[in-house]
Amino acid sequence: MTSFAAYQNEIYLQGLGGAVPPFTTDPDALEQSARDRLGPGPFWYVAGGAGSGATVRANREAFDRVRIVPRMLTNATERHLGVSVLGTELPAPVMLAPVGVQSILHPDGELATARAAAELGVPMVLSTASSHTIEEVAEASGDGPRWYQLYWPNDPDVCASLLDRARKAGFTALVVTLDTWTLAWRPHDLDQAYLPFLRGVGTAIPFSDPVFRAGLQKSPEDDLPMAILRWVQLFTGTDKSWDQLAFLREHWDGPIVLKGIQHADDARKAVESGMDGIVVSNHGGRQVDGAVGSLDALPSIVDAVGEQIDVLFDSGIRTGADIVKALALGAKAVMVGRPYAYGLAHGGQVGVKHVVRSLLADFDLTLGLSGHRSPAELRPDALRLA
């Protein structure tokens, strides 16, 4: 049984020899430190939100409105954090959310993230907008658990090819992002005229795909602008419909998870469409300005479908307390995004590992100190509205 809380003792003991952590354990300070290290283009591509940033703020405000009510004398000295989600055994109910174009943060990009995740046994969800190919990230993951996130291309043959490659590379579940079929109005990116894809960054997966390449007169290496133009045409600008999910089921024989659900009726439609799970997510506030905070949307969705499919949570996770709150409101596991991206910016694989270990330690300790021995014990009555 893994004691993630032991990372705290490790840090304090190293302090006896004069050593301090290489990077901060404070999530707010980590974001500021990443801002100091990165140029404005890369930093705001990760940190920024849609429009006024109201949804980014709403995500955090939703967590602030919910308070944990600790219980005493519950024999919580030893804790078991493991859960099983759609056939994937997790050492703790935490996954690394799909974050694209990671090479803008560190040259190793997704390879560093994959290696850190594999070291900890935490699943990585690989973005279609990766800086490295499906096969390269799979190799970096080794025996580590991995899921594949799909930005759904408009060409069915390209889509089928991507799914085939992911399956052959050992990705066990498919996460279909529904809320980003076109880019939202993002002032920070617009002010810098910063979109990495237009420079051929974050396009490694389609540019390495044989079906995608077959649709080009010249290879991306020989004519990058035309490859980028085809990428833009295939991956942006077209919304899909519920009946098209049948195509994905036809071409993917593992679990399928829909990411971007914010309404109970959409969650019910996911069940009716034969999906295996959903992610309650607003894309970290990057798509719809003024939208509901993801945690505010969670309870009604859990009430609607929580007994039928696995409900995962994304958008706003920063601390161990955040994880406790999301699980108590019915999420089976959470995805964390920006924090590990900031860790990547600080130190590649080492930075990602440090941030994830810090988050897991914080969760382990907060779970026990609030009087719980496992995620399964968390219920809504562990919380109170502030």
N, C-alpha and C positions, 0 to 999 in steps of 0.2 A: 504494500500500500504506500503510495507516494505521499510524502508530507511536503506540500508546496510551501507551507508556512516556514519550513526550515531555511528558506532563503533569507529570512529576517535574521536568524541566528548566524548564518554564514557571513552576512554583512557586518554584524556587530563584532564577531570574532576576528574578522580580517582587520577591523578597526584597531584591535590591540597591537597590530603590527604597523599601524600608521596608514593603512590603506582605506580609502573610501571608494564607494561605487564609481565606476568610470562615467556614469551618466546619472542624472537625477532620478529619484523615485517618485517625484511629485509630477502628476500628469500636466498640470497647468504650466509648471516651470519647464517641462519637457517640450511643450509646444512653443514656448517663447525661445528656448534654446535652439530648436529646429529653425525657427524664423531667423535667428541670428546666423545660422550656418548656411542657409539656402538663399538663393536669389529669389526675388519676389515672384517670378514666374512659377518655378517649382513649388515654392511654399504655398502660394495661394491656390494653386491647382489642387492641392490636398486640403488645405484648411478652409477655403472659401465655400460659400453657399450660393444659392439662387437669390436673385433680387436683393432685397434689403438684409438678408440673413436671418429673417424672422423665424424660419423653420429650424435653423441651426440652434437658435436661442431657445425655441420651444422644446426641443429635445432635452436640453439640460434643465429647463424650468420644470418639465414634467417630473424629472427625477427629484428635484428639490421639493416638490409638493408632497412627495411620499416619504414618510419617515419609518424607520425600523423600530419596532418595539422589542427590546431585548428581554429574554427570559432567563431566569437563573436556575442553578442546580439541576441541569438537564443531562449531566454526564457526557458533555460534549468534548472531552479531552481528546478522544480519538475520533477522527472523521473519515468518511469515505466519500470522495467527490465524484467518482466515476458514474457515467451515464451511457446509455446506448441510444443513438439517434439514427434511425433508418439504416440499421445494419452496421454502423460505424461505432466502435467502442472508443469513447472519449475518456481520458483520465480525469477530466473536469469538464463541466458543461460550457466550454469555451472553444470557439473556432476563429481562425483568422479570416476575416471578411475579404472578398475579392477587391483588390485595389490595383488599378491599372498603371501602366507606364512607370513602374517602380525604378527604372534606370535613371529617371530624372532626380531621384533621391540618393542613389548610390550606384556605382557602376555595376555591381553584381545583381542589383534589382531583385527580381523574383527568385533567383537562385539562392541568394542569401536568406530570404524569407523561408523558402522551402527547407533549407538545411536546418535553420533554427526551429521551425515547426516540427521537423522530424526528430530532432534531438529531444524535444519535450513530449512527443507523441500527440501533439495538438494538430487537428486537421487544418490544412491550408485549402482555401477555396481559390483556385487559379482563375484570374480574369482573362476573358477573351482579348482584352487590351494589354496583354503582357508584352514586356520588352524581350522576352525569350520564348522559344517555342514550347509547345506542349511536351514534346519529348525531352527537351533539355531540363525543364522543371521537374518532370517525372524522375529523371536520373538523379537530380539533386535531392529529391525527396526520399530516394531509396525505398525503404520499407515503410516510410511514414504514410499515414492516412491522407488522402487527398480527394477533393471534390472539384468539379469543373463548372465554372460559371459561363453561361452563354449570353453574349449579345447576339440576338437572333438575326442572322443575315437574311436579306430579301431573296437570295438565290437558294432554292431548296437543295440543289446539288452541293453547294458550298457548305450549307448547314449540315447536311448528312456527312460530309467528309470530316468536318470538325468533330462531330460526335463520334465518328468511327475512330479517329485518332485518339481522342480522349479515352475512350473505352479501352483501346489496345494499350494505352500507356498507364493503365491501372487506376484511373479516376473512377470512383465507385458510385458517386451521385451527381446528378445534374442540377445546377441552380440556374434558373432562367430569370434574368432580370427583366422586369416588365415596364419599369418606370423611366427608362432612358432610351426610348426609341428615337428621340432627338434631344439635342442638348438644350438645357434651360438657359435663360438669360443670367449669365454669371459675370457681374461687373468686374470683379478682381481679374478674371482671365481676359475679359474684353479690354480692360484698360492697359493690359500688357500685350494685347493681341497675341496671347499665348495659348496655342493649341498644339500639343506635341505631335499629334497624329499627322498634321500637315507637313511635318518634317520627317515623317517616316519613323517616328518613335512610338512604341506601343502597338506596332503593327506586325510583330514577329510571327504571330500565329497565322493570320491570313496570308501574309507574304510567303510563308513557307508551305502553304497548303497547295497540293498538286492541282486540285480542281479550280481554286482561285487563280493560280498561275496559268492554267490552261485557257482562261478567258482573257488573257493579256496578249497583245501582239509582241511585246518585249517583256523580259523579266523585270522585276522591281530593281534589280541591280543595274540594268541597262537603261531603264526609263522610270525613274522614281515618281515623277509627277503623274504619269498616267496610272500607275499602280495606286497611288494615293487617291486619285479621282475615282477609280473603281471601288476602292475601299469605302469612300464617302457615300457613294451611291448604294452600296450593299448594306451598310451598317447603320445608316441614319435616315430619318425622314419618313419612315413607314410604320405605323402602328399595326398591331396584329389583332386577331379576334379569338374568342374562346374556342371556337370550333377548330382552329388551327393547331391547338395543342395535340390533337390526334397525330399530327405529323411527327412531333417529338416523341410521342410514345411508340410510334412505329419504328423509330430509328435509335431508341435508347432503351435498353432492357433493364436498367437499374432504377433506383428511386429518382423521382423528379420533384423538385422543390421550386415553388414560385416565389420570387423575391420582389417585394414592393407592395405587398398587400397592406391596406390601411382601413378597409371597410369590411364589416362582417358579411355583407352580401357577396363581396368578391371572394371572401374565404369560403363561403358556402359553394360558390361556383367552382372553386378549385377542387373541392370534394366531389362535386357532381361530375367534374371533368376527369376524375380518376387520378388526381395528383396525390403524391405521398406526403407532402409537407409544404409549408409556406414559411416565408420570412416576413414578419411584420417589420416594415422598413420604409423610411422616406428618403433613402439614399443619403443619409446623413445631412439632410437639408439642402442637397445640391440640385434638386429638380423642381419642386413646386414651392415658391415663396409663399409664406403665410399659411402653410399647411399645419395640420394637427401634429403635435408631438408624438413620436412613435410610441412611447410608453403610455400616453393617454389612449391610444388606439388599441392597445393590447388586450385589456380585460374583456371588451365586448367580442373581440375575435376569438379569444379562448372560450368564452361562453358559447359561442356559435359552433365551433368545430374542434375544440380541444380534445374531445373524446374520440374523434374520428381520425385525425391526422396529427403529425408532429408540428407544433407551432414553435418556430424559432424567432429570435428577436435581434434586431440590428438598429443602429442609429442612436448615438449618444453615450455608449458605454465608455466610461473612463476609469472607474474604480471598482474595487471588490464589492462595495456597498451597492453600486449600480447593478451588478450581477445578481446579488441577493434580491433586490427589488424586482427585477425582471422575472426571475424564477418564481418568486412568491406570487406574482400576478399571472403565472401559468405558462411561461415560456419553458420549453424543454432544454434549450441551450441558447447561448448568445453568440453573436459575431462581433468582433472588435476590429476596427479599421484604422482610424487616424493614429491612435497611440503607437501601434507597431510600425506604422509608416514613419513616424517621427524617430522611432528607435533605429530604423533602417538608415535614416539620414545621418544619425550620429555615428554609427559604427557597423553598418552592414549586418552580417549574421550575429555578431556579438551584441549589437544594439538591439536587434529584434528579440534575441533571447533574453536580454536583461529586462526589457519592457514587459514581455509576456510573463516571465518569472515573477516580476514585481506584481503584476495584476493578479496572477494566480495565488501568490502568497497573501495578498490583501484579501482576496475572496475567501481563502481558507480560514484566515484569522477572523474575518468578520462573520463568517458562517458560524464558527464555534462560539465566538463571544456574544452573538445574538441568541445562542441557546439551541443550535441545530447541529445535527451530526451528519447530515447528508442533504443534497438538494431535494430529495424526495420529501423531506419533512417540511419544506417551505410551503406556506399557504398564505392566502390574502390576509388572514388574521395576524400574520407576523408584521403587518404594516398598519400605519395610520396616516390619514391625510393631515398635512401640516396646517 
